[in-house]
Amino acid sequence: MSVIENNVKPIVEKYSFGVCNYLAEKWGLNESRVRMYFVYSSFVAFGSPVIFYLAVAFWLNIKKYIRKGRALF
């Protein structure tokens, strides 16, 4: 592995909202394949999968906050 890959990959995984991980678990796929799907489909479809990605990220964050809110009461 290259130095850039060792330094960049943890940062991308930390700040990627967990969308690829969530979808990979739900669909029973490898997480790297889901990421590659988003990358390739973004090039082919001129960025429209990014809208889907951000919508799922928003939904996951809302879901996380709702669960935390219910746990407090």
N, C-alpha and C positions, 0 to 999 in steps of 0.2 A: 504494500500500500504506500502511496505517496504521502509526503508531508502535508500537502494541501488537503488530501482526502481525510487524513487523520484529524486535521484541525477543523475542517468545514463540516464534515458529516455530523459530529455531535451537536454543533450549533443549529444546523438545519433541522435535525430531529427534535431538538428541544423546543424550537419555536415554530414547528409546523402544525401546531394545534392538535396533533394526534389524529387527524382525519384519516390518513392512510392506514395507520395502525388500527383504528376502529373499523374501517371498512374491510380490511384484510381479515380481522377476527370474525366479523359477521359473515363474510363470504367464504371463509376457509381458504384464503389465498396467502401467498407470501407477500409480506409488506413491500418488498422492493418491486414486485411486479405491479402492485397497485400504484406505487409512485411513478414507475415508468409509464403506466397507462395515462396518468395525468400529464406527464411531460409530453409524450407523443401526441396525445389527443389535443393538447393545447396548441401544438404546432399545426396540426391538421385542421382544427376547427377555429383557428385564429383567436384562441384565448377563451372561448366560451366555457370550457370545463373549469376554468378558474372561478367563474361565477358559481358553479355547483360546489366547488371546493370551499369557497368562502361561506356559502349558505350552510353547508354541513358543519363547518367550524363554528359558525354562530350558533347553530342548533345545539352542538355539543357543549358549548360554554353555557348556554341558557339551561340546558339539562343539568349540568354540574351545579350551577347556582341554586336551582330548584331543589335538588337533592340535599345540598348543604343547608338550605333554609328549612326544610322539613326535619332535618336531623337536630336543628337547634330547638325546636319546640317539642 
